[in-house]
Amino acid sequence: MLKKIKNGIKSPPPGPPPVFRRGPGGGKNTSSVVFWDKSITMTIGYRYQKPEGGFFFRADYTPMLNFEGSEFAEKPIRFFPFNVGISLGKSF
């Protein structure tokens, strides 16, 4: 993965910097793992609010796609279909 440059020193490939994690034994076994995580969310909802203000109610359904970038990821794309939300409040 490392490439040689003119003076014999190896440099890492371009991209995000590695994340260093401690291994068992108090840090004696360390490794570098490049990891990134991106999400896409969609929202479908209903909102009840009186024009003159007062009580409001909101309910929504928010499914999410999660993309994980790691060589150790079991599922690089995961779908979370059951995210819901409820809001209550007062508008003015």
Secondary structure, 3 states (H helix, E strand, C coil): CCEECCCCCEECCCCCCCEEECCCCCCCCCEEECCEEEEEECCEEEEEECCCCEEEEEEEECCEEEEEECCCCCCCEEEECCCEEEEEEEEC
